[in-house]
Amino acid sequence: MDICTSTREYMMVKVYYSPNCVGTILSPNNTVSESSGHFTSWRQTSHMDIGEGTVEFFDTSKPKHSVTIQCTKKNDLWYTCQQYMDIVQQASKTHINSMMVNSFIGRLNSITQYELWHQRLLHAGDQVMKNISHCVNGVPDNLKKHAFHS
């Protein structure tokens, strides 16, 4: 998957899938080991009070060269700050390791999940959508109706 860095460059990283995880799992250790010598170390910095941080990748042969990915904390887990249009790349984007692979793995926000479940439940009404997560396993409890449908 391509991750957009703080300098708007893209770096290819291996990501992991878990059926019980809504987001994308990134391993900084694996990113360094799979970088073909581009990176030799990494560091995570985090400010727990405000929920912001970074993951920085370094090339020790070039001490002033590093790549930074912004992160935010949610439920004591750290997520990369990737906007949808940052992830959906075009061939003209600059890649740090010059690999061009089109891939997209993401997670649905609560409004998109609402629409998905609304359609899965054959366009159920407001009361059903409001209470469904309390009655059915696997339905997220933070579903939000889009303002357009209010």
N, C-alpha and C positions, 0 to 999 in steps of 0.2 A: 504494500500500500504506500502511496506517496503521502508524506506528511509535510505540511507547509511550515517553514521555519519563520523566525521573527524577521529575517531579511527577505522574505517572500521567495526564497528558493525552495526547491522540493527535494526531499531525500527519501529514497526507497527504504522501507523497513518491513520486516516480517511481522505479521500480526497473528494473533491466536484467537480461536473461536471456542466459545463455551455456550452450550444451549441455554444455560441458566444466567448468562450475562447479557445485559442489554447493550453494552458498549463494546468497543474494540480494545483488546488487551495488547499492550506494547511492552516488550522486554528490552530495557536499555542494554543489559548484558549481551543479549543476542544481537542487537543493532550494532554494537561495537565488533563482536566476533564475526558478523556476516558482512562487514563493510569493506572487505578486501583491502585492508590496511589504511583506509581513509581515516578511521578513528581508532584511538588506542585506549581511551578512557572516557568516563562520563561522570557527571555530578548532578544531583538533584538539590535544588534549593527551594524551600517552602516557607511561607509565612502562615502559620496555622490560624491566627486570629482573623485575617482577612481572606483566607482561602485562595491565595494566589501563589504561584511558584513557577519554576522553570526546570527543564532537563537540558543540560548542556553536554555536548559531545566534543571531545578534544582530540587533536592530532599532536602528539608530543614532539614530532619532528618539526612542527610549525607552531611554536608556543602561542602566537597571537591569533591563530586560526581556531575558531570554535563555531559550533552550530547550536542555536538555542531554540527550544520549543516551549511555548508558553503553556501553563497548566492551571487548572482551577480545581478546587476541592469540593466534592459533593458527597455527603454521607461517609466522610472519612476516607474516600478514595480519590485519586487524582486522575483528571481527564485532560487530554490535550484540547486546546482551544481551537478547534478546526471549524471554520465556517463551511457550509455546504459547497459554496462556489470555490473555496480554496482546495477542497478535496477533488472535486470534479475538474480535472485538469485538461488543458489543451496541449497539443504536441509542442507548441512553441514555448512552454514554460521552461525555466532553467532548472536542471537537475544537478544536484551536487555530485552524484556518482554516475551521471550520464546514462542511466538506465531508463528506458522508456517503456513503461508497462501501464496500461490503463486498468485501474482497479478501483473499486469503491466498496468500502464496508462502513456502515454507519449505524446509527440508532435512531429510532423514531421519537420525535418529541410528543408531549402529551396530547396535543391537538391532532397530530397525524394518527396516533394510537386510537383516539376517540373515533375518528373517521373509519379506521380499519375495523374496529369492533362494531361500530354502528352498522357497517355493511355486512360483516360476518353474521350479525344477529338479525339480518333481513330488515334493516332500517327500524330498529326498535325505538320506542318513544323515550321521552326525557326521563321519566321515572325509572324505566328499566335500565337505561344507561347510567343513571345516578347510583343505582343499587347493585348492579351486576357484579362488581368486584367483591362484594360481601357474600355473594351466593355461589360464585363459580371460581374454582382454582385456575390460576394462570392469567386472569384478566387483571391488568394493572389498576391500582386504586387511585391514580392521579389523572384520570381522563378529564380533558377539558374540551368543551364544545367551542368551536370556532365562532368568533363574534358575528360572522356573516349569517350564521344559522340562529342567532338569538332573537 
